[in-house]
Amino acid sequence: MPHLVPLLIRGINNLSDARYCAGMGADKLTFILDPSLPGHLDTKSVKELAGWIAGVELIGEFDHLSAHEINAISAECSLDAVLLRTPRTDEELAEIAPPVYIELAANSTALAKPLPASPVGFLLELPAAETPETLAALQHLSSQNPLWLGPGLQPDRARALATSLPLAGLVFPSGDEVKPGLRDFDQLEAVFEALETE
């Protein structure tokens, strides 16, 4: 089912989410692979989950691990790309083998800074509401860079952003199973449906 923009689902940690999101047409799934981050998975778990899905880009999320460590984990898990939660120097970015996405801080200072040229995309988790100034900054940023916005699990807001900004895509959080194999997908389903092309 085609969507208005590509969709990225963050923090996949169970098979229910992985299979549901891939089946609903998500383009990219992230797995938290940095041991310093809450909810991180080991490489064995990520490889097992990846074995059940196809047709999506697999991305590892990292914070402070070195380029060498990121490269080793990426190779072991056959990742398509990595998402860095903290900025790196151009020299550090050049040492990371897979394509890189960078998460930006959602504040006016961060949005005004020049961005490095090498990343394939920039992720920005939005606050609960946008001000006119924020929207103007997002318009400028998304017209100059491949920008992925996280509007939260709000279907109407997601559709409005997808139709008003030149985005690379939208970002949504995954969730946790109630118990193994049991998961409530109502919120994610509403988002997927709101972004379907007509």
N, C-alpha and C positions, 0 to 999 in steps of 0.2 A: 504494500500500500504506500504510494508516494506521499511525501510530506512537503510542505511549503519550503522548508529548509532542512538540511541534514540535522540529525539528532545525536547527541552524545549523552550517555548515561554514566554517571560517576559512581565509583565505590561499589561495584558489583562484588558481593561476598557469598552468594549462594546460587545453586543451580536453577532454582525457580526464577530468579531475576534474570539470570543470563539467558535462559531459553525464552522467557516471555519477551524480553526487550529485543532480542534478535528476531524473534518471530513477528513482532509488531513493526519491524522496519527501522529499528535504531541502526545508525551507521557506525557508531563507535561505542565501545564499552571500556571503562577504566577499572583497573584493579589497584588497590593500595598495596604497594610492595616495599615501602620503606619501613623498617622495623620501628622507627621512632614515631610513626604516625598511628593514631588510634584506628583500630579496625583493620590493621594490615594483615595480609595473607602471606603464607609462605609460598615458595615457588612451586612446590608439589601441588598445593591446592589450586593455584592458578592454572597449571598445566592440565589438571583434571577437569576444571570447569571449561577451559578452552576446547577440550576434546569433544564437548557436547554441542558446540555451536559452530556455525559457518556463516560466511558472508558478511562479517563485521570486522572492523579494525580493532585490534586489541592494544590498549594503551596502559602502561604502568605509571602509577603516580609516585613521585619521589619528592623528598624535601632536601635533606642535607648530605645525602650520600655522595661520594666522590664520583667523578665521571667513570673511573675504572670500575667501581662497584655497580653503577647503573648499567654500564655496558655488559658486564658479566651476567647480571640478572636478566637483562633484556634478551641476551642471546639464549640463555637457558629456557626462558618462557616463550621464545619466538615472538616477541612483541613487535608490533608494526610501528610504534612511536612511544614517546614518553611525555609525561606531563610534569613539569617542575613547579612546585608550589612557591619557591623562592627564587628571586632573580639570580642570575649568574653573570660572570664577566664574559665578554666575547671569546676570550681564550678558553674558558671552561666549556662554553657552548660548542666550540669547535672540536673539543675532545669527546663529546657524546656522539656515539655512532648512529643511533636511530634518529629519525626526525623528532623535533622538539616542539612541544606546546608549552607556553608559560602562563601561569595564573597571575593575574594582575590584582592589586589591591583596589577595592571599590572606593576610592577617594579622589578628590579633585587634583591633589598633588600628583598621584600616580598616573592619572589620566592625561596630565599635561606634559609628562616626561616623554622624550623621544624613545621609541622602542627599538630594540635590536632588530637587525634585518634577517637574521638566519632562521628564527623559529617559523614553523609552518602555520602557527595559529596562536592566538591569545585568548585565554578564558577569563571571564569576569562574572563573578557571582553578584547579582544586583541586590541592593537593599530593598526593603519592603515597598518603597514607592520612589518614583523618579521625580526630581525637580526639573523645571524647564532648563536649568543650567546643565544638569546631568544629561538630559536628552540631547542637548546641543553638542556636548562633549562626545557622547556615544555616536551621534551622527557623523561627526568629524572623524573619530577613531575608526569606525567601521568602514568609512569610505577610503581610508588609507591603509588599513591592515585587515588580515583575516581574523575577524572577531567572533568569538563564541560567547553568547550571553546566557547566564543562568537566572531565569525569572522566578525560580521556585515552582512549586506544583500548582500554578495558577493558569488554567487553560486560556481564559480571555486575554490575560496579560501576555502570555506567550504568543498567541495569534497576532495581537496588536504589534508586538515587537517584530515578528517575522514579516509582517506586511508593510512596516514603516521604515525599517532600517536595512541597509545592504549587508546583512550578516552572513558570516560563513556558516553559522548554525546556532542551535540552541542547546543548552546543557541542563540536565535534570538529575536530581539525586535518585539513587536506587534506595532500597530499604532493607529491612530485616525480615526473615521468616518468623511467623508466630511460633512455629515448630517446624522441624524438617519436612519440607514438601508442602507446607501450608503458608500462603502469603496472600494478603489483600492487595489487589492491583487496581482498585477503583480510581485512585488519584492519578496514577500513571496512565491508565486507560483513557481518562478524560482528557489528558494532555495530548496523547497520541491522536485521539479523535478530533480534537480542536485544530490540529495542525495538518490534517489530511487535505490534500488538494481536492477541489470540487470538480 
